[in-house]
Amino acid sequence: MSLKVPKANNIQLFKDGYKQMSGLEDAVLRNIGAVSELSNLVRTSFGPNGRNKLVINHLGRLFVTSDAATIIREIEVVHPAAKLLVMASQAQETEMGDATNTVLIFAGELLKKAENLLIMGLHPSEVIKGYELASTKALAELESLSVSRLPSPLTKASLARAVIPAIASKQYGSEETLAELVAEAALSVMPENNKAFNVDNVRVVKIMGGSLETSKVVQGMVFGKEPEGDVKKVTKAKVAVFTNPIDIAQTETKGTVLIKNAKDMLNFTRGEEQHMEKIFKELADSGVKVIIAGTTVGELALHYLNRNQILVLKVLSKFDLRRLCRVVQATPLARLGAPTPEEAGYVDVCETIEIGGDRVTVLRQEPDGAGVRTRTATIVLRGATQNHLDDLERAVDDGVSSLKSLLKDPRLVPGAGATELALALRVDSYGAGLRGLAQHAVRRFSSALEAIPRTLAENAHGGAEGNEIVARLLAKHDKAGGESWGVDVEAETDGTLNATEHNILDSLAAKAWAIRLATEAAVSVLSVDSIIMSRPAGGPKIPQQAGNWDED
């Protein structure tokens, strides 16, 4: 007869306020539920026919967009498991600039499929093993699905063709206009080594009014304001950049000046003026014709700058100031005075032009000018509302980022869901030949890949028709040479089209990263068996007063 050892009840392991959830029901399935909720939220925004989401962030700012990266950045996800998915999506945005929604949908679908296996009794480690095997196989098969490459040497037409699919998923109907703008801007700033292309060299300036057709590319940097003083245009100019206020120096401590008569008063103010005049005389003598101010410009300073025929432009954005310094090859100065030859920059033309009804300032380097060649291009977007302009800017950013990833890896694969469906069939046949419990997870991985074309079809044609289209696509992919058949969002025939013939091609590298990151996020969530949350820091909340406390 065994001896029963009594167990101590209510052992307190954590401090008061901690929460602990463990086990299949409380931890794993709860995590999967949270991730599925996030995945379903952005699922309807996928593809060219994706629906917009209206998001109001914690600052009260309004966003109307179908861009998954913007949606998840602004909604502030707090669930720890869903945050893992958000981080995977942000990694995709940083690395490739495109296919963020693919990561969210695919990872969410992997976890939904895993939920069924876990309920049936499979251990999470078996599911994780199967998913990792399937991911390795999918990435290996993806290499063989490349149908073309970004042509070399680069032309405006070939660049525009390459970025159209990435832009169409955000701005369907305007993709050709935006792709031409992106291609023109990127080609004008393309370095000799294509892989060194810097996305920061393509800027976007939004000007309200007009329509998208009146948007254009301006060689140089465009600022949506006029210069501060009377001088509006200079050429072949030396540039000085100041981050400190261009004004009379203020003392850090309060001081008292004893003035006994009117002469002392005049001498006091005259001394300040002479000091300012001396500084700007030195600037003019050193050859500086353009001053970029990072903060305020005083009225007295502006008077002497106008007298010396120096153009003054105020740039309050630190990001734009850094970019401008790189373009004109100048060093930002924190003291007022003449710059040394090494600190001064150079610009060929600084002028004020009119775009639409607005006057803007353009700084540009001419191809035949003296000075160091550093070039930048600005896409000037026109539109009726600020929200629309913001969405156009996001589409342009995606286009430029996808172009950068294509310059690093020029291989292209069929788009419109064709690649995912081809991979699904190959992974499924690979899973059928495996032994052991991992084969179930491998086959679930292949059915999760089908969620991408299914979502595209459902968002374009509705749920019932979407299933019909996926069935037709599976039949076409079963035939030899059918890997290029994808979803036709316009449904001109039977809802299917040959993606390669219609030039709907996606970056192979972006697809590979999406599969890798989505699998890693799903595996991370599945490998969690316990959630331990501490009490949030901070004292008790201040009680809110009633809204009508001061009414009679």
Salt bridges, closest charged atoms under 4 A:
ASP26 OD1 - ARG30 NH2 3.96
GLU74 OE2 - ARG73 NE 3.86
GLU76 OE2 - HIS58 ND1 2.83
GLU109 OE1 - ARG43 NH1 2.98
GLU109 OE1 - LYS112 NZ 3.96
GLU109 OE2 - LYS113 NZ 3.87
GLU141 OE2 - LYS137 NZ 2.95
GLU141 OE1 - ARG426 NH1 2.80
GLU143 OE1 - ARG411 NH1 2.48
GLU184 OE1 - LYS156 NZ 3.83
ASP200 OD1 - ARG323 NH2 3.72
GLU226 OE1 - LYS232 NZ 3.73
GLU226 OE1 - ARG359 NE 3.18
GLU273 OE1 - ARG270 NH1 3.09
GLU277 OE2 - ARG307 NH1 3.29
ASP285 OD2 - LYS281 NZ 3.32
ASP320 OD2 - ARG203 NH2 3.27
GLU343 OE1 - ARG335 NH2 3.07
ASP348 OD2 - ARG373 NH2 3.33
GLU351 OE1 - LYS233 NZ 3.62
GLU351 OE2 - ARG364 NH1 2.65
GLU354 OE1 - ARG359 NH1 3.67
GLU366 OE2 - ARG364 NE 2.95
ASP390 OD2 - ARG61 NH2 3.71
ASP390 OD1 - LYS206 NZ 2.83
ASP391 OD1 - ARG394 NE 3.37
GLU393 OE1 - LYS206 NZ 2.84
ASP398 OD2 - LYS170 NZ 3.09
ASP409 OD2 - ARG411 NH2 2.95
GLU420 OE2 - LYS511 NZ 2.78
ASP428 OD1 - ARG443 NE 3.19
GLU465 OE2 - ARG472 NH2 3.67
GLU483 OE2 - ARG426 NH2 3.36
ASP494 OD2 - LYS476 NZ 3.43
ASP506 OD2 - LYS511 NZ 3.11
